[in-house]
Structures are given as structure tokens and as C-alpha cells.
Amino acid sequence: MNGPELLAWAIFVAYFVLIVISFALVFRSILAGTKPSKLFEGRAFFYLRTAVGALLCTWYYMIKFLHWSYTYHSKLNQTSSIGNWLVHTPLFEQAWTIVCTGRANWWWSSWICTWTVLFTAIVWSESGRRGIKYPYAYMLLGQLVAMSVATALFLTAISIHPRKHSSSRSMPVFIALPLLLAFIPIYQLPRYVNTEKFMNSLLWLHGALLLPLTSSSTSSIAQNAKAKIPFSLFYQMLLATGISIHYPATKLLLKSLPAGQSLFVRLYHTIFVHPAQSSISLDVIWVGIILFSWFLLSGPLLFRVLKIAVATGAAGVAVARLTGVNWGLIASVVPILILFGLGLVVLGLQRIRARNLVRRKELLEKMGMPEHSVVPGTTDTAPSMSGDKLVIGFWHPYCNASGGGERVLWSAVRHLQKTEKDALILVYSGDYPAASKETILGRAKDRFSIEIDAARLHFVPLPSRYLISDNYWKRFTLLNQSLGSVYLAYEGLCGKEGLWGDVFIDSMGHGFTFPTVRFLTGSSSVIGAYIHYPTVSTDMVKRVRERSEGVENAGASKSWIKTQIKLVYYHIFTILYSVSLLFPQHIMTNSSWTQAHIQSLLLRARQSFLASILLKDEMTIQKREERGETKKGDRARCEVVYPPCDTKEFVRLGALEKRKREIVSLAQFRPEKAHSKQLYALSALFERYPQYRNGPQSVKLVMMGGSRDAGDEARLYSLRKLAQKLDISDHVEFVVNAPYSEVVKRLGEASIGLNTMQDEHFGINVVEFMAAGLIPIVHASAGPLMDIVVPFNGRKTGFHATDAESFAEAIHQAFALSPTESLTMRKAAREAAVQKFSEKEFEKHWQEGWNRLKDLAIMNRSSPT
């Protein structure tokens, strides 16, 4: 073996070594931070199998190509030396020359080329958002092995690694430019066949696609890049350039078809004209299959079912047309298929419910609370049988967020643990297991001074919580979040660690979970709800109709057409949401404002056609009343149960006469909390009354609250920048994720409590202001206006405002009060908070609602259906 042959062998072996290294890096990337067993679960296992199928299919023909190339070389050169073949045969160029020669050949090859560009952009974006390592390895594998294999393995990685960062809305120019320039060699490939420029174009194409993957979308270089292209514009550019390649290729192919030959037949025969072409064409087909399966399997459960049903129907129609099947015969089979499908659903539900009984028993035994089991005796007591246990589930995916809703959750759990000694509490949470049980309960203790018995509480994980995240859905957010909650409910009840108990209580406001729970559990689970805020309300629809700016009207307020579309969208959504509210057997609301909206929705729902289909019509209500399950007074009734406030801790704060000249706000840094209005109000105050900026009358704004995720951190950053822009940053302090002791201390020192959120459903932070002796200044809407900051025993308890200017004026009025007037208002506010919103009052009214749910659960056990 001479030198050139040795070098050729080294390159040939190095090619396969590089393939092995690429596979190793890809699988290391997929398994980073997770267990290998995850590869064999759910979608990850599905895409892993498609990767194997694509690999076997494409490389069967790749090996046949190598054999053809060697045979062809041997015939021409009268030698059987592999070394000689490797020296004199540029395999890479030979294969691509074959697949780019001929209009049908190029038609197939052009698709894999353009997909390679788009795939690079997707890998760059998603690898950064999900923390997927070695993104370049996927592209390298695609270039060395097959794009279908790389695509399937990247989807495997996506299935295992959830999103960690919010999506970037733009791409740096230094990333976008090589991808756009890659279309130039793609366009030139069929024109440069059998010329010296052909190989240069191939190398340019492959290099341009690897370059962007040297840095991820979350790298400091990408984040700090000044020149960026919006993703929407970038994908439009990719689409336009892709059309510029595929349109002429398809047009030329159609012109070249012989008379009487169909395009389908021509493309089918082209697949098998040569092993190299077979490998490329089947690579295209496998990519299509993988992407179509991803489309079918992505999204909430309901969307997936609908997409699969439509795809199945379309496939059936296509087969029928091609085979000439009688349509009458198909129509006669449809009812049979429907009945068969319903039978499968019933059998599936029976299996799910039987499995739940097993899981319930196993969990109770694991928690040391066996049901209907022998309890060993002692020297003083005889053996006995353990009785029934109550399993109570709380639906609260963000249980570790430390907001007012979480105080309600943990207060309710603590009360039930005190009053129901034989009860096991389930909390459906997306925070667990990333945050341990000890961490979550420890935070509840630090933030709310609420201690929970961990031995009688179990967390059910919700891995797909991102489906209900604020920033996951870009369009039709309310509907998509609600559909996401349907899938999440299925995951919590029937997933890998899913479970349900005797009572299911939604304490977070996901109304679409109610029909889902009823469908899955049948009558075995009683449904209750504590509603903080109606998902859709007449106030929200009114703002859309009037085209006023707001969180729920972003983008529609400036367009009449978008407004009308959004009104139709809200109308449909309101019907679906209101009917969902018919499923709970007891509803509690946190304020009079929320109660009024929920009652209105319930009355509307009972008059709807959809309710009659779902057997929630008047006759059903009457039958339930006859059986004693409900009373006539329960119709459209929901009880107000004010959220608990730890008034005992706050009333210990003295010095009502001597407070710092500080204004305090306390709220999670969510968009609806309108924190920016507080900054504008402070700026307006300084502009109107300069004495508050400097000197003995100067004031300070302390913005306290919890930050849940990257979205909240981005809002915090924007608020800091706004304070600098308004030239008030020296008078503003941000206190983020402070422990409960720090919050109490701050409230005990300040003078004014500020809440600027419009339609704040209740406003537990306002109650804390009042109990701490602050003068509350709140938005003149919803809970703070109707329930909290109202006269108490004939004495004023605070101020109301609407915009930044009126808030500034209210702040001035509060600071302008005489010491006597200020003390009188603080005392009135504190007394109102203690007597109306204490933990004792919450537990009293919660118990009334709980008694009804418990009685229904006992009734279900005594007469199961």
C-alpha cells in the first residue's frame, strides 16, 4: 500500500470515526442532566425509533452506493484494489453529482438542502432555550449520516429537555447572514454539475451551516449583538428564498414530463434510479414523516386528537379515491367505527379508574395511612381495622410562587390537616420535583408563617406546566392556556405519577380542568373550586369592545378588524368557560366582584345549548335537588370566602404615629400588577409637589414582590430602566423575593401601601397594608373598591385612584393628613382588616364550604356509581 492509498484509507476511516463521535456527542447532549431511561418513554422513544428507521433506510442505500461506486471503478480501471478506488474516486462529489443531475433528481435533493438551512436555525434557537448541549453535533451528524436521523434525534432531545428560557424574538445578523447566504450555493448546485465550481459550492454550503452553531442563542455574544433580525422577518426571508429554489425546480420538472406520465409516477421512479438518489430521496421522505408526526403529536391533548382525526380522515379519503372504494360502503362503516371508538374510550376509562385505585392504595400505605388494613395491637389495645381515609387534591401548579393565591392554598391545607386527621393532601404542582417537598413547605413557612405536616402531604408533579405559562403562547393565549390546562389535568390525574382522590379542589382558577376531571374520574371525585379571578369577565370584554389598552387587549386596540375578531374569540371562549363552571359541586370566590362575575357566568351557562348536551340542564339540576345533593338556593350561588391575612403578625406592629415617609407596594412582578404606573405616579408627585423629592418631606417608593421566572426578571429590568428614565431611581428601592420577616418589618415602618392593579380580584396585599397600619391607596375597581378599602364603622380606611395623576394626588392627600386624621384612618383600616379578613374568619367560612364537599364525598363512597 503506497502513500496516497494509505492517506485515502485514513480519510475513509476518519469519516466513520467522525460519525461515531457525532453520535456520541448527540447522545451525550440528549442525556445531559437526565436518566437514560427517559430515552424509552413517550415522545422521546417514538422519535428515537424513527431515527433508527431513518438510519437503516438511508444507509442501506448508502452502502449500496459505495458498492456501486467500487464496482464501477473496478470495471473502468481493471483493478479490485479498494485503496486505488479510494484514491481515484471523490465519493462525496460523485454522490452529489448523481443527485443533482436531472430535473427529478434535483427536485428531491433541493428539499433536503433547504430543510438543512431551516433545521440549522431551529437547532440554534431551541438548543439555547432548552439548554441542549453540542448543537453543532446534530448538524454534523446530518451532514455525515442523514438529515432525517439528525432531525429525529434533535426532536428526541426536545422531548426530554423542557424550555428553560423565554424565546428570543430576534436573531443576530452574524447568525442569520450565513444561513441566508447558504441558499446561493444551493441555487447554483444543479448549474455547476461537472464543473470545477461544483465542489466549491458544496463545501461553501456545508461550512455556512456549521458556522452559526458555534454559539447558542443564550450565549453572551448572541445576547449582546447589536445588529439583529426579528425571527418573523427572518423566517419570511427563508420562505421567500426557498420558494425561489423550489418553484423553478418544480416548473422545469413538470415541463419535462412525457405525455401521459404523472408527476407522482415520475418522482416515485426517480427514487430508485440509483442508490445515491435513493438515499437522498428517502432522507427527504423520512424528514417529511418525522415533521408531520411532530405536528400531530405537539400541543395540548385535545389539539393532538383533532389533528390525528383530521389526518386519519384525509388519509382515508385519499386511499378511497386512489383505490376506487365505494363511498356508500365507507359511509356504512362510519357508525361502526364511531361505536368502536366509544367502546375503546369506555374501556380506557375503566382501566384508568382501576389503576387509580391501585395507586391510591399504594400511596396511602407508603405515607403510613393504610386504608382497611389491620392495625397491630399493643400491650394495652387490641388489633383493629383502619377505616376510610380522605384523599383531597389541590390543583395549584404554581404552589411555590409566594403570592396571595398561595397563602390561600397553604392556609386551607393547614386547616384541613388540623380538622381532618384521617386525610391525605395531594398538591398538583409544576414546581416539584425541581423544588423538593422540604423546600416548598419551607418557603411557605418563611413567606406566610404557615407550617404544614409533610407526613400527610404528597406532591403530584406536573412536568408540562409550561403549557399554562404566560409567555408560552403568543396568540390566543387564554384559549391555549385553558387547553393546556386540560392536558395538564390529564397528566396530573393519569400520567406516570398521576393520581386523584375523593375531592378535587382547583385553587388557582383553571376552569377547563373541571370537565376534564369529571370525564376522567366519573362520580368518584367531588369537585370544588376557590376562584380568585374569572378567566374572562364582562369588564375584559368591555375593554376590548371600547378598544382600550390593556393586558388582555394587546395588539387589538389599534385595529377595528382585530377588535371584532377578538370579540368573537371572547364570545366563544366565554361560552366554553361558563359551561366548565357548571361542573364544580361547590364554588367559593375571594371577593364580591369575583362572585358577581361567576354568578353571571353560571346563569348564562345554564341557558346554553352546550350545557344541555353535557347534561347540565334544568332537568339535571332538578334531579340533583331531589336526591338531596343540592338545594334550590345553590343555583348560580357561590360563596364569598375572603382570603386569609396573618393579621396577628401585623397587628403587633406598633408605632402607628411614627412611620417613615415611605410608600410600599407588595405584588409579584406580573404584567397585570401595573408596577410601571407606580413609577409614573411617583414622577407625577415630584412634578406637582417638588417638596416630596428632597428635604424633610422627601418620600421613597419600596417595590416588594416575588419574581417567578425569566419573564418576571425581564419586567424587573424594565422597571429599573424606567425609574432611571423618569429620574426617580434614587427614590425607588426594589426588594425581590424577600423572606416573610423582611416583608413584615418593611410594612411596619412605611406610611402608605400602594396597589395600582386594575380589577384586582381581591388584593390580599391591601389587607396586609391595613393590618400593618398603612394607609392604602388602591385602584378604584373590583375587590379593593368593593370589599376592602371601604368605610368601617363610619370611618374612612384609605384612598382610591385610577391613573398615575390621581394616584399622585392621593399620595399627596395621604401625606397631607394631620397626625390625628392619619392615626384615625390607620386604626380604622387595621380594625377592618382584623375583623373581616383574619385567618380565623377564613377558616370559619372555608369550613362551611368544605363540609358540603366532604358530605358529597361520603355520599359517593356509601353509594358508588
N, C-alpha and C positions, 0 to 999 in steps of 0.2 A: 504494500500500500504506500503510494507516494505522498508527498506533502499536500498537494491540492485535495487528494481524496481524504486524507486524514482531517484536513480543515473542514471539508464538506460534511464528513461524518460528525465532527464536533458540533457544527451548526445544527445538523439534523437532530442530534441527541439533545442539544441545548434547547431546541424548540419544545420538546416534550418535557424536559425538566422545568422549563418556564411555565408550561401548562400545569404541572403538578404544584409548583409554587403558587400559581394563581389560585388554584382550587384550595390550597392550604390557607392562603390569606382570606379568601372569601368565607370559608367555614369558620375560621377564627373570628372574622368580623361578625358573622351571624350569631355565634355562640358567646360573644363577649358579654359578660355580666348576666348570663342566664344558664340554665341547666341544659345538657344535651337532650334530655327527654322532651324538651319543648319542640324539638325538630319533628317529633312524631305526634303532634297534636294539631287539630283544627286545620286552619288555612295553611299554616307553615308546612304541614305534612303533605297537603294537596299540592302546593307549588314545588315542594321537593320532589314529589313523584313526577310532576310534569317536566322538571329539569332532567330527571333520569330518562324519561321518554324522549325528550328532545335530543339529548346527548346520544342515545342509542340510534335514533333515526338518522340524524345528520352525519354522525361519524361512521355509520355503516357505509354510506356513500362516499364519505371522505376517504375511507380505506380503499374502497373500490376505485376511487380516482387515483390514489397512489399506485395501485396495482396496474391500472390502465397506463399511467404515465411511464412506469418502469417497462411494461411490455412494449409500448410504443417506442421508447428509446432503444430498447434491445433490438427491435426489428430494423430500425434505421442505422444503427451502429454495429450490428453484428457482435454484440457483447452482452454478457449477462452479469457484468460487474455492477453491484449496487453503488460502489464508490464512484465509478465512472458516470453512472446515471445521476448521482447527486451533484457531481462536479459540473456536468454539462446541461442540467435541467433546472431552470429557475422556477421551482414549483409554485411559488406564490404568484408570480407573474403569469405562469401558464394557466393556473386555475382561473384567475380573474379575467384573462383574455377570453377564455371559453365562455364565461358567464356574461361578458359584456358584448359579445359578438352575436348579432341577430336581434331583431326588434323584440321578439317574445322573450329571449334570454335576458335582455336588458330591462324589460318591463318587470320581471321578477327581481332582478338584482337591485334596481333602483329603490325598491321598497325597503330592502334591508339597509341600504345606505342611509336613507332619510330617517329611518327609525333609529339608527345608531346615533344620529345627531340629537334627536329628541330624547333618547334614553340618557345621553350624557347630561343634558340639562336636568332631567328628573333625578338622576343619581346625585348630582351636585346639590340640588335643593333639599331633597329628602334625607340624604345622609347627614347633613348638618342639623336638620330639625330633629332627627331621631338619635343622633349620636352614633351612627353606624360608622365603624372604622374602615380604613383602607378603601375608600370609594373607587380609587384608580384600579383596584384589583378586579372589580366587576367589569369595567371596560376592557381591561387587558384580557380577561377571560373571554369576553365577547369577541374580541378580535382574533384570538388564538384558537378558540374552540367553536363557539356559535353564539350569536346574539340571543337566541331563544333560551339557551342554557343560562346565560348571564341574567336575562330578564326574569326568568323563573326564580333564580336564586336570590335576586335582589328583592323580589316580592316576598320570598321566604323571610328575608331579614326584616322587611317592613312589617310582616305579620307578627314577628316576635318583639320588635322594638317599638314601643309607643312613642308618640311625639313628646319631646322634652322642651322644645322651644316653639314659640309662635312663628308662623310662616312669614318669611321675608316678602315684601311687596315689590322688591326690585332686585336686579342682578347687576353686579359691577360690569362696566364696559369691557374690562380686560378678560372677563369670563365669556361674555356674550359674543364679542367680536370673533374669536377663533371658531366658535360654533357656527356663526353665520358665514364666515369665510370658507368653512368646510363644504358648503354647497357648490363652491366653484369647481373643485376637483371632481365632485360627483357629477356635475353638469358636463364636464369635459371627458370623463372616462370613456364613453362609447365612441367619442370622436378621435381619441388618441390611441385606440387599439392598434397594435402592431407598429407603434412609433416609439421613439426614444422618450417621449414625454409621458407615456403611459405609466411607467413605474414611478416617475417623479410625482405624478398626481396621486397615485395610491399611497405613497409614503406621506405626502402632504396631508391627505385625508386622515390617515391613522394618527399622525402626530398632533394634528389640530384638535382631535377629540380626546386625546390623553392629557393635553396641557391644562384644561380647566379643572381637572380632578386633582391637581396638585395642592389645592386649597379648598376647604369646605365653606359652606355658606355662613357658618358661625365663626369662622376664623377672624382674627383682628384685622387682617389685610382686607378681607371682603367687607367687614362691617364698617371699616373706616374709609373705604373707597369713596372718592368724591363724585366721580362720573358713574352714574347708574342708569339702567334702563328698566322701566316698570315691567313686571312679568307679563302683564296683559299685552303690552305692546310687543314684547319680545316674542311671545307665542304667536301673535299675529304675523310677525315678520317670518317666523319659521313656517307658518302655514302658507304664506304667500310664496316663499322660495320653494317649498315643497311642491306646490301646485305648478310652479314654473318648470319643474322637472317631470312630474307625473302626467300632466296634461299633454305635452307634446309626445311623450313616450307612448301614451295610450292612443293618441290620434294616429301616429305613424303605424302602430300595431294594427289598428282597425283597417287602415288603408291597405296593409299588406296581406290581409286575409283573402284566401282564394274564394271564389264564388261558391256559396253553399256551405262553407265551413263556419261554425260558430266560434265566438271568442273563447267560450269555456273549453271547447274541444281543443283549440289551438294551445291554450295555456296548459291544459292537462297533459297533452303530448310533449310539450316543451320540458315539463318537469323531468321526464325520464330520457331525454335525448342524450344525456351524458352524465356520468357520475358527479362531476363537479357542479353541473347545473342542478342535479337532484339535491345535492347537499344544501345549496343556496336556496332553492325554491322551497324545500321542506323547512328550512330555517325560517323563511317568511311565514309559511303556514303555521308553524308552531308558535311564532310570536303572536300571530293573529288569534290562535286558540287561547294562549295564555292571557292576552289582554282582554279578550271577550269574557273569559272566566273571571278575571279580576273585576270587570264591570258588573258581572252578575252577582258576585259574592261580596262586593263592597257595599257599605251603607247599612242603615238600620234593617232589622229583620223584615219588616213589612215591605220595604222597598225591594229587598232581595227576592222575596216571594213573588212580588208583582213582576219584577224583571224576568225571573225564571219562567213564570207562567206565560208572559208575552213571548219570550224566546221559544218556549216549547210550542206554543200555538203557531208562531210563524214557521218554525221548522216543520210542523205537521202539515201546514198548508203547502209549503214548498214541496214536500215529499208527495203530497197528494197530486199536485199539478204535474210533477215530473213522471209519476207512475200512472197517472190517469185513474186514480181511485175514485169510485162513485161517491159524490158528495152526500147523497141521501144515506148511504151506509155510514159515513162519518157522523152525520147528524144523529143517527140512531144509537151510535156508540157513546156520544157525549153524555147523556144522562147516566149511563152505566159507569163511566169514568168519574162523574161527579159523586155518585153514591159510593164508589170505591174509595175516592179521596176522603169523603166524610168518614167512612169506616176506618181508614188509616188514622185520621185525626183523633177519633174516639179511642182507638187502641193506643195511640201515642199518649193521650191524656191519662188513660188508665195506668200506663207504665210509669209516667212521670209522678202521678199521685202515689202509686205503690212505692216508688223509690224514695219519695219524700218521707213516708212513714218510717222506712228503714234508717234514713239519715237522721231523722228526729230522735229515734231511739238511741242511735249510736252517739249522738251529740249529748243527750241527757246523761247517758252513762259516763261519757268522758268528763262531763262537768260535775260529776258526783251527785247527780239528781235523777237516779233511775226511777222509771215510771212502772208501776205494777210489778215491782220486784220485791223479793224477800229482804227485809232489813234485819240483819243479825241482832239477836238479843244480847243483853248484858247480864251481869250477876243480879241486877235489880229489875230488869224488864224482859218480857218475853219477846221472841221474834214476831215481826209484824210485816204486813204488806204495805209498800209505799203506794200512795194514791196518785190521782191525776196531777199533772203539772201544767202550768200555763206557759206557753211559749209566745212571747209578744215581740213582734218585729217592728222596728222603727226605720222608715225609709228616709235616710239623710245622707246622701252621697258625699256632702262636704261637711262631715261632722267635726272636722278639726280646724274649721275656719275662724272660730272665736268671735262670731257675730251674735246679734240678738237671737237669731233663729237657733243657734247652737245652745244658748242659755236655756231656751225653752226645752230643747231636746234633753239636755242633761238634768234639768230640774224635774222633768217628767219621769225620766229613768230613775232618779234618786227617790222620788215619791213612790213609784211603783215598787222599788226594792224595799222600801220601808213598810208598805201596806200589803204587799203580796209576797209572802215568804216562800211560797212554792212556785215562783215564777222565774223563768229564764228569759233574759232580754237579748234579742238579736238587734244589731245595728248594721244596716246595709251601708257600706262605706267604700268610697274610692280612695280614701287615704290609707287604708290598711291593705296589704301588709307593709307598704313602704314606710309607714309610721307604725310602730308596734303598739300593742294594746296599752302598755305602760306609758308610752309617750303621749298617746291621745288622751288617756284619762288624767295623766299628769298635767297636760295643758288645760284641761277642763278645771282642774283644781286651782292651777295658777291664775287662770283668767277669771273664773267665776266663783272660786272658793266652794266648789261642789265636789264632794268625794263620792266616788262610785265603787261599789263592791265588784271587783274584777272577776271574782269567782262565779258570779251569776250573770255575766255578760259575755256575749260572743259576737265577734265581728264577722260579717259575711262580705268578702271582698267583691268589688265592682271594677274589674280591670279596664272596662271600656267606658269609664266615666267621661272621657274626653268628648263623647257624643253629646253631652249636655253642657259642654263648656261654652262660655260666652263667645270666645273667639274662634271656635272650630268651624262654625257655619258662616259663610259670607253672605248668603242670600236666604230669604225665607227662614230667618233664624228661629222664630217662635215655633213654627211647624216642624222644622228639622230637629230642634231640641226636644220637642214633645215626642216625635217619632223615635228619637234617640233614647228617650226615657222608657219607651216601650221595649226596645231591645235590652236596655239595661235592667229593666224589671225581669225580663226573661232570664237574663244572666244571673241576677241575684236569687231568683227562685229555683231555676232549673239548671244553672251552669254547673261547672265542675265542683264547686263548693257551695252550690245553691241550696236553699232551704226556706221553708215557710212554716209558720206556727199557727196558733189559734186565732191570733189577732194581728192584723197588718195596719200600721198607722203611718201615713205619709205626713211627716213633719216639715217638709221642705217645699211643697207646692207643685209637685209634678202630677197634674190631674190625669194624664193619659195612662198612668200606672194602674188606676183603679179598674178599668175594664180588663186590662191585661191580667191583673191579679185574680179577678173574678173568673175569667176564662180558664186560667191555669189551675186554680185551686178549687173551683166549684163552690160549694157551700161550706167547705171545711175551714175557711178562714173568714173571720169578720173583718170588715174594712172600716177604718176610721180615718179622719183627716184633721189636721190642725193647719189651717190655711193662713199664711202671713199676708199673702198678696195674690189677688186674682191674676192669672196669667194674661188674661185680656179683660179690659174693662171699658165701660162706656166713655170714661174720661180719655182713655188712649185713642179710641175710635174718633172721638170729638176732635182731638188734636190733629189727627190725620186728615179729617174732613176739612178742618179750618186751615190745613197746610201750615201749621206752626212747627217750629223746630223742636226736636225732642229726641230722646234716645231711641224711641220706637218709630220715629219718622225720618230717620237719616236718609238723605238722598231723594225722598219723595216730595218734600215740602216745596221744591222749586219747579216741579213738573206736574201739570194738571193730569196728564195721562198716567203717570206713575202713581199719583194720588188715587185715581179711580181704580187702578189695578190693585193697589194696596187695600182699598176699601172692600173690594170683592174678596181679597185674600183674608182680611179680618172677619168678614161676614161668615165665610166658610169655616174659618178656624173657631169662631165663637160658637157656632153650632156644635162642632165636634167637642170642644172643651166643655160646654154646658151639659151635654149629654153624659160626658165622662163623670161629671159631678153627681149624677144620679146613683152611681154605684156605691159610694160610702154609706154605711148604715148610721153613722153619726158624724157630723161636721162641727168643728169648733173654729172660730175665727179670732183673730187677735185684736180687732177693733170694730167699732160701729160702721166705719167706712167700708171695710172689707166685708162685713156681714151684709150690708145693703147690696153690694155688688153680687155676692154669691147668691143671695135670695132671689135677686132679679134673674140671674142666670138659671137657677133651678126652675123657677116658674116658666121661663122661656123654653127650657129643655123639655118639660113635661107636655108641652103643647106641640112638640115637633114630631114629624113623621118618623124620623130616625129612632126616637125614643120608643115609639110603638113597635117598631121592628125588633128592637132589643128587649122587648117585654118589660119595659119600664113605664108602661102607660097607666092610665087611670085604673083599669081593672086589676092590674098587678098591685098597685098601691092599696086598693080596697081589700084584696085577699090578704096582704100582709097585715093590714089593720084587723081583719077578722081573726087572724091567727095570734094576735097579740104581740106581733113583732114590732109594730109601730103604732102610734096614736095619730088621730086626725090633726092634732096640734103640731105634729112633726113635719107636716108638709111644708116644703120650702123654708124650713126653720133651721137655722144654725146658731149655735150659742156663742156669745162673746165670752172668751176667756182671756183676760188681759195677760200678756207675758209677765213673768216674774222679774222683779228687780230686787237685788240684795240691799233692801233699804236699811237693814240692821247695820250693815257695814258703813253705809254712807251717813246715817243719822248720827253716828259717833263723831263725825267731823264737825268740830265746833267753829268758833271764830266767825260767825255769820256777819259780824260788824266789821271785821278787819280782813279784807281779801285783797289779793294782788290785782292790779289793773290788767288782768289777762282775760282773753276770750278763748274758750276751749271748744273744739269740735271733736267728736268721737264717732268714727264710722269707718268701715272697711273702704279701701280706696277703689271702689267700684264706680263705673261711669255715671250711674243714676244718682249717686250721692251728691253730685254737683259741687265738688270741692272748689272748682275754679270760681264759682260765684262768691265764695267766702273771700277769696283774694281780691276780686273786683270790689266787693263791699268794703274791705279794709282800705283799698286805694281810694274809693269814693269818700270814705270817712275822713281820710287825711286831706283830701282836696277841699271838702266842705268845712272841716273843722281842724285847721292846722295844729291846734294845741295838743291834739292826740298823737302827733308824730314825735315831738320832742318835749323835754321838760317834765315837770312833776305830774302832768296829766297824760303822759305818753302811755300807749297801750300796746299789747303784744298778742298775736294770734298763735295759739298752740294747736296744731292739727295732729290729732292722735288717731290711730287706726291700724287695722290689720292688712297686710299685703299677702295675698294668696299665691300669686304666680307671676310669671314674666309680664303678663298684661297689666297687673297692678303696679309692678315696678316701673313699667313704661309710663303709666299715668303719674306716678310719683315724680319721675324725672321731669315730665312736662309741667307739673305744678311748681317745681323748684325753678324751672326756667321762666315760668310766667311771673313768679314772685320777683325775679331779677328784672324782668322786662318792665314790671309796674313800679320798680324801685321801692319795694317794701320788704325785701328779703331780710333786712336787719330786724324787722319786726315780726317775722314769721319763724316758727320752730316746728319741725316735723318730728313726731315721736311715733316710730313704726314698730308694731308687734311688741308693745311694752307689756310686761307682766302685770297681773291684776293689781298688785300692791302699788305699782307705779301709777296706774290709772287712778286709783282711789286717792293717792297723795296729790296728784295734779288737780283732780276735781275739788279737793278740799282747800286748795289755795286760790283758785280762779274766781272771777266775779260773774262771768257770763258764759252760758252754754249756747252754742250755735249749731243749728241744723237747717241746711238750705235745700234739702231734697224735696222736690215736688211729688205729691201723692205718696209720701212716706206712710206705708200701710199702718204702722203703729208708731214706732220711734222709742224703743226701749232706752236708747241713749238719752233721750229727752227726760225720761223718768229719772234716770241716774243723775242728770243735771239737777233736777228739782230736789231729789232726796239729798244730794250733796250740798244744797243751799245755794245753787247758782240761779241766776235769773235767766230763764230760757228765752231765746229768740228763734222762732221756728217759721217754716214756710206755712203760709195760710192755706193749708189743704189737708185732706184726709185725717189720719189719726191724731197728729199734733193739734190740729184745729178742732176736731170734733170730740176727742176723748181726753186729751192730756192737758194742754195749756188752755184750760177753761176756768172761769171763776170758781172758787171753792169757798163755800160759806160766805158768799158776797164779797170776797176779796180777789183781786186780780193776781194771777200767778205768772204772767210773762207777757211777751210781745209776739205779734205776727207780722210777717213781711212777705214779699213776693220776688222782687228783683233786687239787684245789687244796691241800687239807690235807696230803696225802702229798708233794706237790711242795715245800711249805713245809718239811716235816720233812727231806726230802732235801737241800734247800739248807742247812739248819742243820747237818746231818751233814757236808756237804762243807766248810763253813767251819770246823767244829769239828775237822777233822783236824789232827794235828800236822804241822809242817813236813816231817818225814821221810816220814810217811804220804802227805801231799799230793804230794810230789815223786815218790814211788814210783808212785802212781796215774797221774800225768801222763805219766811216762816210759812206763809200760805202754800207756797209751792211744795215745801217739804211735807206738810201735813197731808196734802192731796196725794203725794207720791206714796206715803206710808199707808194711808187708809184705803187707797184704791188699787195700788199696783205692787203690793208686797208679795213675797213668796208664799206667805200664808194664804192670801186671797187667791193666788194662782192655784195652789194645791186644793183649796176648797172647791173651786169651780171645775178644775180638771177632774177631780174625783167624781163629780156628778156625771160628767160625760163618760168617764171610764166605767162607772157602774153599769151604764147601758151597754157598752161594748162587751163587758165581762158577762152580763146576763145572756146576751145573744150567743156568746161563745159557749157558755154552759148549756144553753138550749140546743146548740148544734151537736154537742157531744152526747147529750141524752137521746137525741133522735137524729142520727146521721142520715143523710140522703145519698 
